Amino acid sequence: MELVEVVQGPHTSDQTAQMSVEFVNSIHKLPVLLKKEISGFVANRILGKLMDEAVYLLENGYATHEDIDLVCTKALNHPIGPFALMDLTGIDVNYFVRMQRYQESGNESDKPAKLIQEKVERGELGRKSGKGFYTYS
Protein backbone atom coordinates (compact mmCIF):
# COMPACT_ATOMS: atom_id res chain seq x y z
CA MET A 1 0.00 0.00 0.00
CA GLU A 2 1.41 3.36 -0.99
CA LEU A 3 -0.31 5.53 1.60
CA VAL A 4 0.06 5.66 5.38
CA GLU A 5 -2.35 7.58 7.57
CA VAL A 6 -0.37 9.15 10.42
CA VAL A 7 -2.66 10.10 13.29
CA GLN A 8 -1.84 12.92 15.63
CA GLY A 9 -3.84 12.12 18.73
CA PRO A 10 -4.54 14.56 21.57
CA HIS A 11 -1.32 13.58 23.36
CA THR A 12 0.92 13.45 20.29
CA SER A 13 3.33 16.34 19.99
CA ASP A 14 3.83 18.17 16.71
CA GLN A 15 7.45 16.96 16.79
CA THR A 16 6.41 13.30 17.10
CA ALA A 17 3.86 13.66 14.32
CA GLN A 18 6.45 15.29 12.06
CA MET A 19 9.00 12.56 12.83
CA SER A 20 6.39 9.97 11.90
CA VAL A 21 5.66 11.72 8.60
CA GLU A 22 9.41 11.87 7.86
CA PHE A 23 9.75 8.15 8.62
CA VAL A 24 6.90 7.29 6.26
CA ASN A 25 8.61 9.37 3.57
CA SER A 26 11.91 7.58 4.25
CA ILE A 27 10.36 4.20 3.43
CA HIS A 28 9.02 5.64 0.17
CA LYS A 29 5.37 5.79 1.20
CA LEU A 30 2.95 8.72 1.02
CA PRO A 31 1.98 10.08 4.45
CA VAL A 32 -1.29 11.82 5.22
CA LEU A 33 -1.35 13.54 8.60
CA LEU A 34 -4.67 13.39 10.42
CA LYS A 35 -4.96 16.15 13.00
CA LYS A 36 -7.56 14.27 15.03
CA GLU A 37 -8.02 10.60 15.80
CA ILE A 38 -11.18 8.92 14.53
CA SER A 39 -12.13 5.25 14.50
CA GLY A 40 -11.18 3.70 11.16
CA PHE A 41 -9.20 6.76 10.07
CA VAL A 42 -10.04 8.21 6.64
CA ALA A 43 -9.63 5.44 4.05
CA ASN A 44 -11.52 2.80 6.01
CA ARG A 45 -14.38 5.17 6.85
CA ILE A 46 -14.85 6.06 3.18
CA LEU A 47 -14.49 2.40 2.19
CA GLY A 48 -17.06 1.48 4.83
CA LYS A 49 -19.65 3.77 3.26
CA LEU A 50 -18.95 2.27 -0.16
CA MET A 51 -19.41 -1.23 1.27
CA ASP A 52 -22.62 -0.20 3.04
CA GLU A 53 -24.08 1.02 -0.25
CA ALA A 54 -22.91 -2.09 -2.09
CA VAL A 55 -24.61 -4.34 0.50
CA TYR A 56 -27.77 -2.18 0.35
CA LEU A 57 -27.89 -2.52 -3.44
CA LEU A 58 -27.45 -6.30 -3.20
CA GLU A 59 -29.93 -6.81 -0.36
CA ASN A 60 -32.57 -4.81 -2.20
CA GLY A 61 -32.13 -6.64 -5.50
CA TYR A 62 -30.70 -3.81 -7.59
CA ALA A 63 -27.76 -5.88 -8.84
CA THR A 64 -25.80 -9.03 -8.11
CA HIS A 65 -22.63 -8.93 -6.06
CA GLU A 66 -20.69 -9.82 -9.22
CA ASP A 67 -22.17 -6.88 -11.13
CA ILE A 68 -21.59 -4.46 -8.25
CA ASP A 69 -17.95 -5.57 -8.11
CA LEU A 70 -17.71 -5.14 -11.89
CA VAL A 71 -19.12 -1.60 -11.70
CA CYS A 72 -16.59 -0.67 -9.01
CA THR A 73 -13.64 -2.09 -10.94
CA LYS A 74 -14.57 -0.88 -14.41
CA ALA A 75 -16.56 2.32 -13.85
CA LEU A 76 -14.79 3.56 -10.70
CA ASN A 77 -11.40 2.04 -11.52
CA HIS A 78 -11.08 0.35 -8.12
CA PRO A 79 -8.55 -2.49 -8.06
CA ILE A 80 -11.09 -4.85 -6.45
CA GLY A 81 -14.84 -4.73 -5.88
CA PRO A 82 -16.35 -4.40 -2.39
CA PHE A 83 -17.60 -8.01 -2.22
CA ALA A 84 -14.31 -9.48 -3.44
CA LEU A 85 -12.56 -7.24 -0.90
CA MET A 86 -14.79 -8.41 1.95
CA ASP A 87 -14.01 -12.00 0.92
CA LEU A 88 -10.29 -11.18 0.92
CA THR A 89 -10.21 -9.43 4.31
CA GLY A 90 -12.86 -11.61 5.90
CA ILE A 91 -16.58 -11.01 6.14
CA ASP A 92 -16.23 -11.47 9.90
CA VAL A 93 -13.83 -8.50 9.96
CA ASN A 94 -16.54 -6.35 8.39
CA TYR A 95 -18.99 -7.69 10.98
CA PHE A 96 -16.72 -6.95 13.95
CA VAL A 97 -15.83 -3.47 12.69
CA ARG A 98 -19.53 -2.64 12.38
CA MET A 99 -20.24 -4.02 15.86
CA GLN A 100 -17.41 -1.90 17.29
CA ARG A 101 -18.79 1.19 15.54
CA TYR A 102 -22.26 0.40 16.93
CA GLN A 103 -20.86 0.01 20.45
CA GLU A 104 -19.13 3.40 20.11
CA SER A 105 -22.14 5.24 18.67
CA GLY A 106 -25.22 3.37 19.94
CA ASN A 107 -26.69 4.12 16.51
CA GLU A 108 -28.70 1.17 15.13
CA SER A 109 -27.66 2.07 11.58
CA ASP A 110 -24.04 1.28 12.51
CA LYS A 111 -24.84 -2.39 13.15
CA PRO A 112 -23.77 -4.91 10.51
CA ALA A 113 -26.21 -5.51 7.67
CA LYS A 114 -28.45 -8.55 8.00
CA LEU A 115 -26.72 -10.16 5.01
CA ILE A 116 -23.31 -9.82 6.67
CA GLN A 117 -24.60 -11.18 9.98
CA GLU A 118 -26.15 -14.20 8.24
CA LYS A 119 -22.92 -15.00 6.38
CA VAL A 120 -20.93 -14.87 9.62
CA GLU A 121 -23.46 -17.11 11.38
CA ARG A 122 -23.16 -19.65 8.52
CA GLY A 123 -19.35 -19.50 8.65
CA GLU A 124 -19.16 -17.99 5.16
CA LEU A 125 -16.23 -15.73 5.94
CA GLY A 126 -14.70 -15.42 2.49
CA ARG A 127 -11.42 -16.86 1.27
CA LYS A 128 -10.36 -18.14 4.70
CA SER A 129 -13.42 -20.40 4.91
CA GLY A 130 -13.63 -21.22 1.19
CA LYS A 131 -16.94 -19.41 0.73
CA GLY A 132 -18.18 -15.89 1.13
CA PHE A 133 -19.77 -13.93 -1.66
CA TYR A 134 -17.67 -16.10 -3.98
CA THR A 135 -16.56 -19.74 -3.66
CA TYR A 136 -12.87 -20.66 -3.36
CA SER A 137 -11.14 -24.02 -3.80
Contacts in CASP RR format, 6 or more apart in sequence:
PFRMAT RR
TARGET T0000
AUTHOR 0000-0000-0000
METHOD contacts of the structure
MODEL  1
MELVEVVQGPHTSDQTAQMSVEFVNSIHKLPVLLKKEISGFVANRILGKL
MDEAVYLLENGYATHEDIDLVCTKALNHPIGPFALMDLTGIDVNYFVRMQ
RYQESGNESDKPAKLIQEKVERGELGRKSGKGFYTYS
1 29 0 8 1.000
2 29 0 8 1.000
2 30 0 8 1.000
3 29 0 8 1.000
3 30 0 8 1.000
3 31 0 8 1.000
3 32 0 8 1.000
3 43 0 8 1.000
4 24 0 8 1.000
4 29 0 8 1.000
4 30 0 8 1.000
4 31 0 8 1.000
4 32 0 8 1.000
5 31 0 8 1.000
5 32 0 8 1.000
5 34 0 8 1.000
5 41 0 8 1.000
5 42 0 8 1.000
5 43 0 8 1.000
6 17 0 8 1.000
6 20 0 8 1.000
6 21 0 8 1.000
6 24 0 8 1.000
6 31 0 8 1.000
6 32 0 8 1.000
6 33 0 8 1.000
6 34 0 8 1.000
7 34 0 8 1.000
7 37 0 8 1.000
7 41 0 8 1.000
8 14 0 8 1.000
8 16 0 8 1.000
8 17 0 8 1.000
8 33 0 8 1.000
8 34 0 8 1.000
8 35 0 8 1.000
8 36 0 8 1.000
8 37 0 8 1.000
9 36 0 8 1.000
9 37 0 8 1.000
10 37 0 8 1.000
17 33 0 8 1.000
20 31 0 8 1.000
21 31 0 8 1.000
21 33 0 8 1.000
24 30 0 8 1.000
24 31 0 8 1.000
25 31 0 8 1.000
32 42 0 8 1.000
34 41 0 8 1.000
34 42 0 8 1.000
38 45 0 8 1.000
39 45 0 8 1.000
39 100 0 8 1.000
39 101 0 8 1.000
39 104 0 8 1.000
40 97 0 8 1.000
44 97 0 8 1.000
47 82 0 8 1.000
47 85 0 8 1.000
50 72 0 8 1.000
50 82 0 8 1.000
51 82 0 8 1.000
51 85 0 8 1.000
51 86 0 8 1.000
51 94 0 8 1.000
52 113 0 8 1.000
54 65 0 8 1.000
54 68 0 8 1.000
54 72 0 8 1.000
54 81 0 8 1.000
54 82 0 8 1.000
54 83 0 8 1.000
55 82 0 8 1.000
55 113 0 8 1.000
55 115 0 8 1.000
55 116 0 8 1.000
56 113 0 8 1.000
57 63 0 8 1.000
57 68 0 8 1.000
58 64 0 8 1.000
58 65 0 8 1.000
58 68 0 8 1.000
58 83 0 8 1.000
58 115 0 8 1.000
59 113 0 8 1.000
59 114 0 8 1.000
59 115 0 8 1.000
63 71 0 8 1.000
65 83 0 8 1.000
65 133 0 8 1.000
66 83 0 8 1.000
68 81 0 8 1.000
68 82 0 8 1.000
68 83 0 8 1.000
69 80 0 8 1.000
69 81 0 8 1.000
69 82 0 8 1.000
69 83 0 8 1.000
69 84 0 8 1.000
72 78 0 8 1.000
72 80 0 8 1.000
72 81 0 8 1.000
72 82 0 8 1.000
73 79 0 8 1.000
73 80 0 8 1.000
73 81 0 8 1.000
80 88 0 8 1.000
83 133 0 8 1.000
83 134 0 8 1.000
84 133 0 8 1.000
84 134 0 8 1.000
86 93 0 8 1.000
86 94 0 8 1.000
86 116 0 8 1.000
86 126 0 8 1.000
86 132 0 8 1.000
86 133 0 8 1.000
87 126 0 8 1.000
87 127 0 8 1.000
87 132 0 8 1.000
87 133 0 8 1.000
87 134 0 8 1.000
87 136 0 8 1.000
88 126 0 8 1.000
88 127 0 8 1.000
90 125 0 8 1.000
90 126 0 8 1.000
90 127 0 8 1.000
90 128 0 8 1.000
91 116 0 8 1.000
91 119 0 8 1.000
91 120 0 8 1.000
91 124 0 8 1.000
91 125 0 8 1.000
91 126 0 8 1.000
91 132 0 8 1.000
91 133 0 8 1.000
92 120 0 8 1.000
92 125 0 8 1.000
94 112 0 8 1.000
94 116 0 8 1.000
95 112 0 8 1.000
95 116 0 8 1.000
95 117 0 8 1.000
95 120 0 8 1.000
98 110 0 8 1.000
98 111 0 8 1.000
98 112 0 8 1.000
98 113 0 8 1.000
98 116 0 8 1.000
99 111 0 8 1.000
99 112 0 8 1.000
101 110 0 8 1.000
102 108 0 8 1.000
102 110 0 8 1.000
102 111 0 8 1.000
102 112 0 8 1.000
104 110 0 8 1.000
112 120 0 8 1.000
119 125 0 8 1.000
119 132 0 8 1.000
119 133 0 8 1.000
123 129 0 8 1.000
123 131 0 8 1.000
124 131 0 8 1.000
124 132 0 8 1.000
125 132 0 8 1.000
126 132 0 8 1.000
126 133 0 8 1.000
126 134 0 8 1.000
126 136 0 8 1.000
127 136 0 8 1.000
130 136 0 8 1.000
130 137 0 8 1.000
END
